[in-house]
């Protein structure tokens, strides 16, 4: 998504620049565990985990 690759962990979602691997974005999330699924929509990312849906604004990488 816009030159980012995503990683999810217990502290939230992270975006890393696809070219150099530097972290460029983080959005904290609490109360979710298990497998994440995500899809981009315009300048937003929608992610679901543990039957919860999260929406994030994601900057251009």
C-alpha positions as CSV (number, residue, x, y, z in Angstrom):
1,X,0.0,0.0,0.0
2,X,1.6,3.2,-1.2
3,X,5.1,1.7,-0.9
4,X,4.5,0.3,2.6
5,X,4.6,-3.2,3.9
6,X,2.6,-3.9,7.1
7,X,3.3,-5.9,10.2
8,X,1.0,-6.5,13.2
9,X,1.9,-7.2,16.8
10,X,0.4,-6.9,20.2
11,X,1.1,-3.2,20.3
12,X,-0.7,-2.4,17.0
13,X,0.0,-2.1,13.3
14,X,3.3,-1.0,11.8
15,X,4.1,0.2,8.4
16,X,7.6,-0.1,6.9
17,X,9.0,1.6,3.8
18,X,9.2,-1.1,1.1
19,X,12.5,0.2,-0.3
20,X,14.7,0.6,2.8
21,X,12.7,-1.2,5.5
22,X,12.5,1.8,7.8
23,X,9.5,2.1,10.0
24,X,7.4,5.0,8.8
25,X,4.0,4.5,10.5
26,X,2.6,3.0,13.7
27,X,-0.9,2.9,15.0
28,X,-1.4,1.5,18.5
29,X,-4.2,-1.0,19.0
30,X,-5.3,-2.6,22.2
31,X,-7.7,-5.4,22.9
32,X,-7.0,-7.4,19.8
33,X,-5.2,-10.6,19.4
34,X,-5.0,-13.4,16.8
35,X,-4.7,-13.2,13.1
36,X,-5.0,-9.9,11.3
37,X,-6.5,-9.3,7.9
38,X,-6.3,-5.9,6.2
39,X,-7.2,-4.1,3.0
40,X,-6.5,-0.6,1.6
41,X,-9.2,1.8,0.6
42,X,-7.9,5.1,-0.7
43,X,-5.8,6.8,2.0
44,X,-7.1,4.4,4.6
45,X,-6.4,1.0,5.8
46,X,-9.1,-1.3,7.2
47,X,-8.0,-4.1,9.4
48,X,-9.9,-6.8,11.3
49,X,-8.7,-8.9,14.2
50,X,-10.6,-10.8,16.9
51,X,-13.9,-9.8,15.2
52,X,-13.1,-6.1,15.6
53,X,-12.8,-3.7,12.7
54,X,-10.2,-0.9,12.8
55,X,-9.9,2.0,10.4
56,X,-6.6,3.9,10.0
57,X,-5.4,6.9,8.0
58,X,-2.2,5.9,6.3
59,X,0.3,8.6,5.0
60,X,2.0,8.3,1.7
61,X,5.3,6.5,2.1
